[in-house]
């Protein structure tokens, strides 16, 4: 007998991805966006699979006492935020619980040491970099959750205030082939950096009476339209040059907290060799270079590699391999004391993980932006003799489900 499409349910827990988990009468899990554990909901199924389903809230019959009024009028339609209906203090608790669940259930860890989530200095207006999709009328917008539909927006409370003074005046209606634009802030007094991503082959006119530099990225390569093709982001007084296509931590305040935590936790000396894999523009290498014997960076993105060399040009104990980690690590003939990993969301490939273990560092530091791929890699490290010593979530992305974490692995001592 086919089940009805509407149900009255009570979710039991929050899960990674921004949803709450409930159970259908037939036992299948149903994932419900913008729901909270313990509240009674009337939902409608929006997707059905053999083992699970997805639903949307039709009516909140008995709301959770933890539910609050979202700040943004676009919340619930725009896919950018997931937790505006939850107080910030509760968001931090939920993120720690989700990280513990992933490490326990997927990573097979028994009672892992997971510290409380470290709060962002700002739970609003914290993003130094923001990316827009372009609506049909040329206005900036975000993608609807689980959709390619662009939702035009009038306001957003995630970008830094300096960026919020700029983007609302954007309109790109007459720019051909424009797919996305991104805007990045920098140090005080510097123009923001606007990057336009276009598929158009032909030239076009571009003019904005705003304090921005602008770069076009298209089929013909990168073209500077106005100003510089980089911005400068200061972290703990260190001015990092970040080019248009280079990755940098989105939340500068939390980036500083990560650096401070690493400096506190890692036992470096004048004899330490540090291998920084996925080193980017040198955020972490720049702070360890003064204290260690040697820093070796690996970065495959050409722009980020150039930024790394520029940012760390004042140090003589720096080496850089500007190739993919999968190509560098198998031929690397060193014995690093500490390996620092800051991989993309997909985590570590098998080649990278196996070669990291083969180098036999005393400590492996893994900065993760996805607890699911982290948990998978934790189990793989454990199977090769490395124990997860501790994990600390950092709230790099308030109001969203994303979880950044700093994880330290210790090499097991060989038995006598």
MOGIPE-V718552 format. One record per residue. N is the residue number from 1. RES is the residue in three letters. OMEGA is omega in whole degrees, -180 to 180 (* if undefined). D_FIRST is the distance of its C-alpha to the first C-alpha in Angstrom with 2 decimals. Layout:
n:N res:RES omega:OMEGA d_first:D_FIRST
n:N res:RES omega:OMEGA d_first:D_FIRST
This chain:
n:1 res:UNK omega:-178 d_first:0.00
n:2 res:UNK omega:-179 d_first:3.78
n:3 res:UNK omega:173 d_first:6.36
n:4 res:UNK omega:-174 d_first:9.33
n:5 res:UNK omega:179 d_first:12.36
n:6 res:UNK omega:-177 d_first:14.84
n:7 res:UNK omega:170 d_first:15.56
n:8 res:UNK omega:-171 d_first:18.63
n:9 res:UNK omega:174 d_first:19.88
n:10 res:UNK omega:179 d_first:23.19
n:11 res:UNK omega:-178 d_first:24.31
n:12 res:UNK omega:-175 d_first:26.25
n:13 res:UNK omega:172 d_first:28.56
n:14 res:UNK omega:-179 d_first:29.94
n:15 res:UNK omega:-180 d_first:29.51
n:16 res:UNK omega:-178 d_first:31.61
n:17 res:UNK omega:176 d_first:30.96
n:18 res:UNK omega:-177 d_first:31.20
n:19 res:UNK omega:166 d_first:27.70
n:20 res:UNK omega:-176 d_first:26.57
n:21 res:UNK omega:172 d_first:23.86
n:22 res:UNK omega:180 d_first:21.08
n:23 res:UNK omega:174 d_first:17.94
n:24 res:UNK omega:180 d_first:14.35
n:25 res:UNK omega:180 d_first:12.54
n:26 res:UNK omega:176 d_first:11.16
n:27 res:UNK omega:180 d_first:14.87
n:28 res:UNK omega:173 d_first:15.26
n:29 res:UNK omega:173 d_first:18.49
n:30 res:UNK omega:-177 d_first:18.70
n:31 res:UNK omega:-171 d_first:22.16
n:32 res:UNK omega:177 d_first:23.55
n:33 res:UNK omega:174 d_first:26.96
n:34 res:UNK omega:177 d_first:29.62
n:35 res:UNK omega:179 d_first:27.92
n:36 res:UNK omega:178 d_first:29.77
n:37 res:UNK omega:174 d_first:28.99
n:38 res:UNK omega:180 d_first:28.81
n:39 res:UNK omega:-179 d_first:28.11
n:40 res:UNK omega:-174 d_first:25.25
n:41 res:UNK omega:164 d_first:23.48
n:42 res:UNK omega:-175 d_first:21.05
n:43 res:UNK omega:174 d_first:19.63
n:44 res:UNK omega:179 d_first:17.76
n:45 res:UNK omega:178 d_first:16.29
n:46 res:UNK omega:180 d_first:18.75
n:47 res:UNK omega:180 d_first:17.74
n:48 res:UNK omega:173 d_first:14.89
n:49 res:UNK omega:-179 d_first:15.71
n:50 res:UNK omega:-173 d_first:14.38
n:51 res:UNK omega:-179 d_first:16.51
n:52 res:UNK omega:177 d_first:17.13
n:53 res:UNK omega:173 d_first:16.82
n:54 res:UNK omega:-179 d_first:19.49
n:55 res:UNK omega:175 d_first:19.72
n:56 res:UNK omega:-177 d_first:22.43
n:57 res:UNK omega:171 d_first:23.87
n:58 res:UNK omega:-177 d_first:23.56
n:59 res:UNK omega:173 d_first:25.56
n:60 res:UNK omega:-175 d_first:27.41
n:61 res:UNK omega:180 d_first:27.12
n:62 res:UNK omega:-173 d_first:29.42
n:63 res:UNK omega:174 d_first:31.36
n:64 res:UNK omega:175 d_first:32.83
n:65 res:UNK omega:179 d_first:36.61
n:66 res:UNK omega:-177 d_first:37.03
n:67 res:UNK omega:178 d_first:35.80
n:68 res:UNK omega:180 d_first:38.72
n:69 res:UNK omega:178 d_first:39.36
n:70 res:UNK omega:-178 d_first:39.33
n:71 res:UNK omega:-171 d_first:42.73
n:72 res:UNK omega:179 d_first:41.81
n:73 res:UNK omega:180 d_first:40.44
n:74 res:UNK omega:-176 d_first:38.62
n:75 res:UNK omega:-179 d_first:36.62
n:76 res:UNK omega:176 d_first:32.86
n:77 res:UNK omega:175 d_first:33.33
n:78 res:UNK omega:-178 d_first:35.90
n:79 res:UNK omega:-175 d_first:34.75
n:80 res:UNK omega:-178 d_first:38.03
n:81 res:UNK omega:-179 d_first:37.43
n:82 res:UNK omega:-170 d_first:34.60
n:83 res:UNK omega:-179 d_first:36.27
n:84 res:UNK omega:179 d_first:38.37
n:85 res:UNK omega:-178 d_first:36.35
n:86 res:UNK omega:178 d_first:37.63
n:87 res:UNK omega:-176 d_first:41.26
n:88 res:UNK omega:179 d_first:43.20
n:89 res:UNK omega:-180 d_first:43.96
n:90 res:UNK omega:176 d_first:40.27
n:91 res:UNK omega:-179 d_first:39.55
n:92 res:UNK omega:178 d_first:42.07
n:93 res:UNK omega:-179 d_first:40.45
n:94 res:UNK omega:-178 d_first:36.96
n:95 res:UNK omega:176 d_first:38.41
n:96 res:UNK omega:-180 d_first:40.13
n:97 res:UNK omega:179 d_first:37.04
n:98 res:UNK omega:178 d_first:35.06
n:99 res:UNK omega:177 d_first:37.96
n:100 res:UNK omega:-180 d_first:38.14
n:101 res:UNK omega:-179 d_first:34.42
n:102 res:UNK omega:180 d_first:34.76
n:103 res:UNK omega:-178 d_first:37.94
n:104 res:UNK omega:-172 d_first:36.49
n:105 res:UNK omega:-178 d_first:33.02
n:106 res:UNK omega:-177 d_first:33.88
n:107 res:UNK omega:177 d_first:37.64
n:108 res:UNK omega:177 d_first:37.56
n:109 res:UNK omega:179 d_first:40.37
n:110 res:UNK omega:179 d_first:41.12
n:111 res:UNK omega:-179 d_first:42.14
n:112 res:UNK omega:177 d_first:43.40
n:113 res:UNK omega:180 d_first:46.25
n:114 res:UNK omega:-179 d_first:44.85
n:115 res:UNK omega:177 d_first:47.19
n:116 res:UNK omega:178 d_first:46.21
n:117 res:UNK omega:179 d_first:45.33
n:118 res:UNK omega:-175 d_first:48.58
n:119 res:UNK omega:172 d_first:48.42
n:120 res:UNK omega:175 d_first:49.49
n:121 res:UNK omega:177 d_first:52.83
n:122 res:UNK omega:178 d_first:51.13
n:123 res:UNK omega:171 d_first:47.50
n:124 res:UNK omega:175 d_first:48.01
n:125 res:UNK omega:-176 d_first:50.16
n:126 res:UNK omega:-173 d_first:50.26
n:127 res:UNK omega:175 d_first:49.43
n:128 res:UNK omega:-177 d_first:52.49
n:129 res:UNK omega:-179 d_first:50.47
n:130 res:UNK omega:-178 d_first:47.84
n:131 res:UNK omega:179 d_first:46.16
n:132 res:UNK omega:163 d_first:45.06
n:133 res:UNK omega:-173 d_first:43.17
n:134 res:UNK omega:178 d_first:44.62
n:135 res:UNK omega:-176 d_first:42.95
n:136 res:UNK omega:-179 d_first:43.63
n:137 res:UNK omega:179 d_first:46.54
n:138 res:UNK omega:-179 d_first:48.16
n:139 res:UNK omega:179 d_first:47.40
n:140 res:UNK omega:179 d_first:46.19
n:141 res:UNK omega:176 d_first:42.60
n:142 res:UNK omega:178 d_first:39.89
n:143 res:UNK omega:172 d_first:36.61
n:144 res:UNK omega:-178 d_first:33.49
n:145 res:UNK omega:178 d_first:31.27
n:146 res:UNK omega:-176 d_first:29.23
n:147 res:UNK omega:173 d_first:30.77
n:148 res:UNK omega:179 d_first:33.95
n:149 res:UNK omega:179 d_first:34.57
n:150 res:UNK omega:178 d_first:37.94
n:151 res:UNK omega:176 d_first:38.21
n:152 res:UNK omega:-178 d_first:41.86
n:153 res:UNK omega:178 d_first:43.21
n:154 res:UNK omega:-177 d_first:46.06
n:155 res:UNK omega:177 d_first:46.49
n:156 res:UNK omega:-175 d_first:45.59
n:157 res:UNK omega:178 d_first:46.68
n:158 res:UNK omega:-179 d_first:46.36
n:159 res:UNK omega:172 d_first:49.42
n:160 res:UNK omega:-176 d_first:52.88
n:161 res:UNK omega:-179 d_first:54.83
n:162 res:UNK omega:178 d_first:57.15
n:163 res:UNK omega:179 d_first:54.27
n:164 res:UNK omega:175 d_first:52.92
n:165 res:UNK omega:-174 d_first:56.34
n:166 res:UNK omega:-165 d_first:55.91
n:167 res:UNK omega:-178 d_first:52.45
n:168 res:UNK omega:179 d_first:51.80
n:169 res:UNK omega:-179 d_first:54.55
n:170 res:UNK omega:164 d_first:52.95
n:171 res:UNK omega:-173 d_first:52.15
n:172 res:UNK omega:-173 d_first:51.86
n:173 res:UNK omega:-172 d_first:51.16
n:174 res:UNK omega:177 d_first:54.03
n:175 res:UNK omega:-175 d_first:53.60
n:176 res:UNK omega:172 d_first:52.22
n:177 res:UNK omega:-176 d_first:49.43
n:178 res:UNK omega:-178 d_first:49.01
n:179 res:UNK omega:-178 d_first:45.77
n:180 res:UNK omega:169 d_first:46.38
n:181 res:UNK omega:176 d_first:49.21
n:182 res:UNK omega:-176 d_first:49.92
n:183 res:UNK omega:-177 d_first:52.46
n:184 res:UNK omega:178 d_first:54.15
n:185 res:UNK omega:177 d_first:56.71
n:186 res:UNK omega:-179 d_first:59.71
n:187 res:UNK omega:-176 d_first:62.70
n:188 res:UNK omega:180 d_first:64.32
n:189 res:UNK omega:-180 d_first:66.38
n:190 res:UNK omega:175 d_first:64.66
n:191 res:UNK omega:170 d_first:62.73
n:192 res:UNK omega:-178 d_first:58.97
n:193 res:UNK omega:178 d_first:57.74
n:194 res:UNK omega:178 d_first:55.51
n:195 res:UNK omega:179 d_first:53.87
n:196 res:UNK omega:178 d_first:52.55
n:197 res:UNK omega:-174 d_first:50.31
n:198 res:UNK omega:175 d_first:50.68
n:199 res:UNK omega:-175 d_first:49.99
n:200 res:UNK omega:176 d_first:52.87
n:201 res:UNK omega:-174 d_first:55.82
n:202 res:UNK omega:179 d_first:58.20
n:203 res:UNK omega:177 d_first:60.17
n:204 res:UNK omega:177 d_first:59.53
n:205 res:UNK omega:-179 d_first:61.35
n:206 res:UNK omega:179 d_first:60.22
n:207 res:UNK omega:174 d_first:61.71
n:208 res:UNK omega:-180 d_first:60.58
n:209 res:UNK omega:-175 d_first:63.11
n:210 res:UNK omega:179 d_first:61.64
n:211 res:UNK omega:-179 d_first:62.80
n:212 res:UNK omega:162 d_first:60.83
n:213 res:UNK omega:-176 d_first:61.49
n:214 res:UNK omega:179 d_first:59.27
n:215 res:UNK omega:175 d_first:58.19
n:216 res:UNK omega:174 d_first:56.42
n:217 res:UNK omega:-176 d_first:54.28
n:218 res:UNK omega:-177 d_first:53.58
n:219 res:UNK omega:-179 d_first:54.14
n:220 res:UNK omega:-178 d_first:57.86
n:221 res:UNK omega:-177 d_first:57.53
n:222 res:UNK omega:-179 d_first:58.41
n:223 res:UNK omega:176 d_first:60.80
n:224 res:UNK omega:-179 d_first:62.36
n:225 res:UNK omega:-179 d_first:62.34
n:226 res:UNK omega:174 d_first:64.10
n:227 res:UNK omega:-176 d_first:65.43
n:228 res:UNK omega:177 d_first:64.29
n:229 res:UNK omega:179 d_first:61.33
n:230 res:UNK omega:170 d_first:60.80
n:231 res:UNK omega:179 d_first:60.59
n:232 res:UNK omega:-179 d_first:62.01
n:233 res:UNK omega:-180 d_first:59.86
n:234 res:UNK omega:176 d_first:61.91
n:235 res:UNK omega:-178 d_first:60.47
n:236 res:UNK omega:178 d_first:62.77
n:237 res:UNK omega:179 d_first:65.65
n:238 res:UNK omega:-177 d_first:64.89
n:239 res:UNK omega:-179 d_first:64.55
n:240 res:UNK omega:172 d_first:61.89
n:241 res:UNK omega:-178 d_first:62.13
n:242 res:UNK omega:-179 d_first:58.66
n:243 res:UNK omega:-173 d_first:58.53
n:244 res:UNK omega:-176 d_first:56.12
n:245 res:UNK omega:-175 d_first:53.64
n:246 res:UNK omega:176 d_first:54.06
n:247 res:UNK omega:170 d_first:51.53
n:248 res:UNK omega:-179 d_first:52.60
n:249 res:UNK omega:-173 d_first:50.87
n:250 res:UNK omega:-175 d_first:49.43
n:251 res:UNK omega:-174 d_first:50.50
n:252 res:UNK omega:180 d_first:54.25
n:253 res:UNK omega:179 d_first:54.44
n:254 res:UNK omega:174 d_first:51.83
n:255 res:UNK omega:177 d_first:53.49
n:256 res:UNK omega:178 d_first:56.65
n:257 res:UNK omega:177 d_first:54.86
n:258 res:UNK omega:179 d_first:53.54
n:259 res:UNK omega:-179 d_first:57.08
n:260 res:UNK omega:180 d_first:58.54
n:261 res:UNK omega:178 d_first:56.08
n:262 res:UNK omega:179 d_first:56.85
n:263 res:UNK omega:-180 d_first:60.58
n:264 res:UNK omega:-170 d_first:60.26
n:265 res:UNK omega:-173 d_first:58.09
n:266 res:UNK omega:-176 d_first:59.42
n:267 res:UNK omega:-178 d_first:62.61
n:268 res:UNK omega:176 d_first:64.55
n:269 res:UNK omega:178 d_first:68.26
n:270 res:UNK omega:179 d_first:70.89
n:271 res:UNK omega:-175 d_first:69.91
n:272 res:UNK omega:170 d_first:66.15
n:273 res:UNK omega:-177 d_first:64.57
n:274 res:UNK omega:175 d_first:61.41
n:275 res:UNK omega:-176 d_first:59.02
n:276 res:UNK omega:-177 d_first:56.94
n:277 res:UNK omega:-170 d_first:54.09
n:278 res:UNK omega:-170 d_first:52.47
n:279 res:UNK omega:179 d_first:55.50
n:280 res:UNK omega:-177 d_first:55.04
n:281 res:UNK omega:175 d_first:58.06
n:282 res:UNK omega:-177 d_first:59.33
n:283 res:UNK omega:-176 d_first:57.95
n:284 res:UNK omega:179 d_first:58.08
n:285 res:UNK omega:-177 d_first:60.85
n:286 res:UNK omega:-178 d_first:63.12
n:287 res:UNK omega:179 d_first:63.17
n:288 res:UNK omega:-177 d_first:63.63
n:289 res:UNK omega:-179 d_first:66.29
n:290 res:UNK omega:-169 d_first:69.13
n:291 res:UNK omega:-175 d_first:68.38
n:292 res:UNK omega:180 d_first:67.60
n:293 res:UNK omega:-174 d_first:69.53
n:294 res:UNK omega:173 d_first:67.21
n:295 res:UNK omega:179 d_first:64.02
n:296 res:UNK omega:-180 d_first:62.25
n:297 res:UNK omega:173 d_first:59.65
n:298 res:UNK omega:-178 d_first:57.07
n:299 res:UNK omega:-175 d_first:55.63
n:300 res:UNK omega:-178 d_first:54.45
n:301 res:UNK omega:-174 d_first:54.30
n:302 res:UNK omega:-179 d_first:57.77
n:303 res:UNK omega:179 d_first:58.14
n:304 res:UNK omega:179 d_first:57.13
n:305 res:UNK omega:176 d_first:59.48
n:306 res:UNK omega:178 d_first:62.33
n:307 res:UNK omega:179 d_first:61.57
n:308 res:UNK omega:-178 d_first:61.62
n:309 res:UNK omega:178 d_first:65.05
n:310 res:UNK omega:-176 d_first:66.37
n:311 res:UNK omega:-177 d_first:65.05
n:312 res:UNK omega:-177 d_first:66.40
n:313 res:UNK omega:180 d_first:69.61
n:314 res:UNK omega:-179 d_first:71.69
n:315 res:UNK omega:180 d_first:70.81
n:316 res:UNK omega:-176 d_first:72.41
n:317 res:UNK omega:-175 d_first:70.01
n:318 res:UNK omega:170 d_first:67.05
n:319 res:UNK omega:-180 d_first:65.63
n:320 res:UNK omega:170 d_first:62.76
n:321 res:UNK omega:-177 d_first:60.77
n:322 res:UNK omega:179 d_first:59.23
n:323 res:UNK omega:176 d_first:56.73
n:324 res:UNK omega:-180 d_first:53.11
n:325 res:UNK omega:180 d_first:52.84
n:326 res:UNK omega:180 d_first:51.45
n:327 res:UNK omega:-175 d_first:54.82
n:328 res:UNK omega:-170 d_first:57.13
n:329 res:UNK omega:-179 d_first:55.94
n:330 res:UNK omega:-177 d_first:56.38
n:331 res:UNK omega:-177 d_first:60.07
n:332 res:UNK omega:-178 d_first:60.91
n:333 res:UNK omega:177 d_first:63.69
n:334 res:UNK omega:174 d_first:63.86
n:335 res:UNK omega:-178 d_first:62.96
n:336 res:UNK omega:175 d_first:61.53
n:337 res:UNK omega:-178 d_first:61.52
n:338 res:UNK omega:172 d_first:58.57
n:339 res:UNK omega:179 d_first:55.90
n:340 res:UNK omega:-178 d_first:54.21
n:341 res:UNK omega:175 d_first:50.90
n:342 res:UNK omega:-172 d_first:49.35
n:343 res:UNK omega:173 d_first:46.78
n:344 res:UNK omega:-174 d_first:44.40
n:345 res:UNK omega:-178 d_first:40.81
n:346 res:UNK omega:179 d_first:39.77
n:347 res:UNK omega:-173 d_first:42.01
n:348 res:UNK omega:171 d_first:44.24
n:349 res:UNK omega:180 d_first:44.10
n:350 res:UNK omega:-180 d_first:44.62
n:351 res:UNK omega:-178 d_first:48.14
n:352 res:UNK omega:-178 d_first:49.14
n:353 res:UNK omega:-179 d_first:47.82
n:354 res:UNK omega:-178 d_first:49.43
n:355 res:UNK omega:175 d_first:52.72
n:356 res:UNK omega:179 d_first:52.80
n:357 res:UNK omega:-178 d_first:52.53
n:358 res:UNK omega:178 d_first:55.17
n:359 res:UNK omega:173 d_first:57.64
n:360 res:UNK omega:175 d_first:57.47
n:361 res:UNK omega:176 d_first:57.90
n:362 res:UNK omega:-180 d_first:58.36
n:363 res:UNK omega:170 d_first:55.86
n:364 res:UNK omega:178 d_first:52.97
n:365 res:UNK omega:-174 d_first:51.98
n:366 res:UNK omega:176 d_first:48.60
n:367 res:UNK omega:-172 d_first:47.87
n:368 res:UNK omega:172 d_first:44.18
n:369 res:UNK omega:180 d_first:42.25
n:370 res:UNK omega:-176 d_first:38.80
n:371 res:UNK omega:179 d_first:37.85
n:372 res:UNK omega:179 d_first:35.15
n:373 res:UNK omega:174 d_first:37.68
n:374 res:UNK omega:-178 d_first:40.29
n:375 res:UNK omega:176 d_first:38.27
n:376 res:UNK omega:-178 d_first:37.79
n:377 res:UNK omega:176 d_first:41.56
n:378 res:UNK omega:-180 d_first:42.45
n:379 res:UNK omega:179 d_first:40.91
n:380 res:UNK omega:176 d_first:42.76
n:381 res:UNK omega:-179 d_first:46.00
n:382 res:UNK omega:-180 d_first:45.56
n:383 res:UNK omega:180 d_first:45.16
n:384 res:UNK omega:169 d_first:48.49
n:385 res:UNK omega:177 d_first:50.51
n:386 res:UNK omega:-177 d_first:50.06
n:387 res:UNK omega:174 d_first:48.87
n:388 res:UNK omega:-177 d_first:47.39
n:389 res:UNK omega:-179 d_first:50.12
n:390 res:UNK omega:178 d_first:48.80
n:391 res:UNK omega:178 d_first:46.55
n:392 res:UNK omega:174 d_first:47.19
n:393 res:UNK omega:175 d_first:44.83
n:394 res:UNK omega:-176 d_first:46.69
n:395 res:UNK omega:178 d_first:45.19
n:396 res:UNK omega:-172 d_first:46.18
n:397 res:UNK omega:178 d_first:43.51
n:398 res:UNK omega:180 d_first:43.17
n:399 res:UNK omega:178 d_first:40.35
n:400 res:UNK omega:-179 d_first:38.22
n:401 res:UNK omega:-174 d_first:36.06
n:402 res:UNK omega:-175 d_first:38.57
n:403 res:UNK omega:172 d_first:40.41
n:404 res:UNK omega:178 d_first:43.82
n:405 res:UNK omega:176 d_first:45.14
n:406 res:UNK omega:-173 d_first:48.34
n:407 res:UNK omega:-177 d_first:47.90
n:408 res:UNK omega:179 d_first:50.80
n:409 res:UNK omega:179 d_first:50.70
n:410 res:UNK omega:177 d_first:53.49
n:411 res:UNK omega:179 d_first:54.56
n:412 res:UNK omega:179 d_first:54.55
n:413 res:UNK omega:179 d_first:58.09
n:414 res:UNK omega:-179 d_first:58.89
n:415 res:UNK omega:-180 d_first:59.55
n:416 res:UNK omega:* d_first:63.21
